[in-house]
Amino acid sequence: MHENSGKQPQACLLSGTMDTIVTRFAPSPTGYLHMGHAFSALFAYQAAVKAGGRFLLRIEDIDQGRCRPEFEAAILEDLKWLGLTWEEPVRRQSDHFNDYAVALARLEDMGLLYPCFCSRKEIIESSHAPHGPEGPVYPGTCRALSNRERAERMDAGEAYALRLDMTGALKRIRAPLLWQDRDMGRIETTTEILRDSFGDIVLARKDVATSYHLSVTVDDALQGVTLVTRGQDLFQATHVHRLLQTLLDLPVPDYHHHKLLVDQNGRRLAKRHRDETLHSLRKAGLTADDVQARIRTHPIRSIL
C-alpha cells in the first residue's frame, strides 16, 4: 500500500488476534474520573464481555508534569468500585517510551520528521493558519529550514516539537485509507482531511518524547486491541491514527465512537469543568448501581 524502509516496528508483535474482541479504556491520571469516563469505561467493558473477549486498562501518563500517582490510584479504585476487571499488568505509557522512540526512528528514516521551533502563539498569529479539529493548522514555517540551522537551534537548547511532514507522508500512500466505525459504517480518511484539517501534526516534543496520536496508535497495536471504543470527540483524531497505522505497517482495528454525556446545559462533561467525580460520589455513599442507573438516564448527545 505504501513504501517503507528500515526494520519492522516492535508494535507488530501483537498480544491478540483480529478474531478476538479486545477493547480498552485508557484514562489519563490528570484528575478524578467523572460520569463521562464511567460511561466510556463501561461501554468498552461491556463490548468485550458481550463478545466473550478481553478488556484492557491502559494509563496514558506521557505528560509527567500533569499526571499524579494519587489520580492513578483513584482511577483503579473507581473502576473496581464500578465492578470492572481487567488483565494485568496495566500498561503505563511512561514505562514504554522506547516503543514510541522505535516508531519515531522509523518515520525519521523515511524522512518524514522535522523539528519545529514555532510557539503556539506564533502559529495562532500566523495569517496562514486555518483552524482544524485541534486548533490552528500549522503553516509549515520550519519545514524548509536547512539541516544545519535545525541542528544549531537544537544544540542551542531551543524548545521544539517533532512534526510529521504531511506532504511527504501522503506521497507514500498507495491505496485509500479506510476504517470501520460500528456506528457510522465505513469511513475513508482522505488526503484533504489530513492536509487541510491537521497538516504537519506534532508527534513528539523536546520535553515529552511522544504525543497522544503516536502513543495511542502504537499502544493499540502492541496490545492487540481489535475494537477501539471512545467518545465522538475523538472521531476526527482517528483519521490521523489511520495514517500512522499505514506508515508504520500496523493493523487497523474497528472503532466505535459513542455519544457523549452532557450536563443540564448540553455541555459535554470534562475534567476542566470540574464536573462531579466518581471519587466524590463514592465518598457521598452512592453505590456502583446508583451510578450506573444515573448513566442510563443521563442525557447524551452526538457531535457528528
Residue pairs with C-beta under 8 A, 6 or more apart in sequence:
1 173
1 174
1 175
1 246
2 172
2 173
2 174
2 175
2 246
2 247
3 110
3 172
3 174
4 110
4 172
4 247
4 249
5 109
5 110
6 105
6 106
6 109
6 110
7 106
8 249
9 102
9 103
9 106
9 218
9 248
9 249
9 250
10 99
10 102
10 222
11 99
11 102
11 103
11 218
11 221
11 222
11 248
11 250
12 221
12 249
12 250
13 222
14 221
14 222
14 223
14 224
14 251
15 222
15 223
15 224
16 22
16 54
16 223
16 224
16 225
16 226
17 224
17 226
18 226
18 251
18 253
20 53
20 54
20 224
20 226
21 47
21 48
21 51
21 52
21 53
21 54
21 226
21 227
22 48
22 53
22 54
22 55
22 56
22 223
22 224
22 225
22 226
22 227
23 44
23 45
23 47
23 48
23 53
23 54
23 55
23 56
23 225
23 226
23 227
23 228
23 229
24 44
24 55
24 56
24 57
24 58
24 220
24 223
24 225
24 228
25 40
25 41
25 44
25 45
25 55
25 56
25 57
25 58
25 79
25 84
25 86
26 57
26 58
26 59
26 60
26 216
26 219
27 33
27 37
27 41
27 59
27 60
27 75
28 59
28 60
28 61
28 63
28 66
28 67
29 59
29 61
29 67
29 68
29 69
29 71
29 72
29 75
30 63
30 66
30 67
30 68
30 71
30 271
31 71
31 271
31 277
32 71
32 74
32 78
32 271
32 277
32 278
32 279
32 280
33 41
33 74
33 75
33 78
33 79
33 277
33 278
33 279
34 269
34 270
34 271
34 275
34 276
34 277
34 278
35 261
35 269
35 275
35 276
35 278
35 291
35 294
35 295
35 298
36 231
36 260
36 261
36 268
36 269
36 270
36 275
37 278
38 78
38 82
38 278
38 291
38 292
38 295
39 258
39 261
39 295
39 298
40 229
40 230
40 231
40 258
41 79
41 82
41 84
42 82
42 84
42 292
42 295
43 229
43 256
43 258
44 55
44 229
45 55
45 84
47 53
47 227
47 229
47 256
48 54
48 55
48 227
49 55
53 226
53 227
54 87
55 84
55 85
55 86
55 87
56 86
56 87
56 91
56 223
56 225
57 79
57 84
57 86
57 87
57 90
57 91
58 90
58 91
58 92
58 93
58 219
58 223
59 72
59 75
59 90
59 91
59 92
59 93
60 93
60 212
60 215
60 216
61 67
61 72
61 92
61 93
61 94
62 93
62 94
62 97
62 208
62 209
62 210
62 211
62 212
62 215
63 208
64 94
64 208
67 94
74 279
76 90
77 279
77 282
78 278
78 279
78 282
79 86
81 278
81 282
81 288
82 278
82 288
82 291
82 292
83 288
91 219
91 222
91 223
93 210
93 215
93 219
96 219
96 222
97 209
97 210
99 218
99 219
99 222
100 204
100 209
100 210
100 214
100 215
100 218
101 209
103 214
103 217
103 218
103 244
103 248
104 113
104 162
104 203
104 204
104 210
104 214
106 248
107 113
107 164
107 203
107 247
107 248
110 168
110 172
110 247
111 165
111 168
112 164
112 165
112 168
112 169
112 247
113 162
113 163
113 164
113 165
113 203
114 142
114 143
114 145
114 150
114 162
114 163
114 165
114 200
115 142
115 145
115 150
115 153
115 154
115 160
115 161
115 162
115 163
116 138
116 141
116 142
116 143
116 160
116 161
116 162
116 163
116 200
116 202
117 142
117 153
117 158
117 159
117 160
118 138
118 141
118 142
119 159
120 136
122 141
123 129
123 136
123 138
123 139
123 141
124 135
124 136
126 136
126 139
126 141
128 139
129 136
129 137
129 138
129 139
130 136
130 137
130 196
131 137
132 196
132 197
132 198
132 199
133 197
133 198
133 236
133 237
134 198
134 201
134 237
137 196
137 197
137 198
137 199
138 163
138 199
138 200
138 201
139 199
140 199
140 200
142 150
142 163
143 163
143 165
143 200
145 153
153 160
154 160
159 205
159 206
159 207
160 205
160 206
161 202
161 204
161 205
161 206
162 202
162 203
162 204
162 205
163 200
163 201
163 202
163 203
164 200
164 201
164 203
165 200
166 194
166 195
166 198
166 199
166 200
166 201
167 195
169 194
169 243
169 247
170 191
170 194
170 195
172 246
172 247
173 191
173 243
173 246
176 188
177 188
177 189
177 190
177 239
177 242
177 243
177 246
178 186
178 187
178 188
178 189
179 186
179 187
179 189
179 238
179 242
179 252
179 254
179 255
180 186
180 187
180 254
180 255
181 187
181 235
181 238
181 254
181 255
181 256
181 257
182 227
182 254
182 255
182 256
183 256
183 257
183 258
184 257
184 304
187 238
189 238
189 239
189 242
189 243
193 239
194 239
194 240
194 243
197 236
197 239
198 239
198 240
201 211
201 213
201 240
202 211
202 213
203 210
203 211
203 213
203 214
204 210
204 211
204 214
205 211
212 237
213 237
213 240
213 241
213 244
214 244
216 241
217 241
217 244
217 245
217 248
217 250
218 248
218 250
219 225
220 228
220 241
220 253
221 245
221 248
221 250
221 251
225 253
226 253
226 254
227 253
227 254
227 255
227 256
228 238
228 253
228 254
228 255
228 256
229 255
229 256
229 257
229 258
230 255
230 257
230 258
231 257
231 258
231 259
231 260
231 268
232 257
232 258
232 259
232 260
232 302
232 303
232 304
233 260
233 268
233 303
234 257
235 257
235 303
235 304
238 255
238 257
242 252
244 250
245 251
245 252
257 304
259 300
259 301
259 302
260 268
260 269
260 300
260 301
260 303
261 268
261 269
261 295
261 298
261 299
261 300
262 268
262 269
262 299
262 300
262 301
263 269
263 273
263 275
264 299
266 299
266 301
267 273
268 301
268 303
269 275
278 291
281 290
281 291
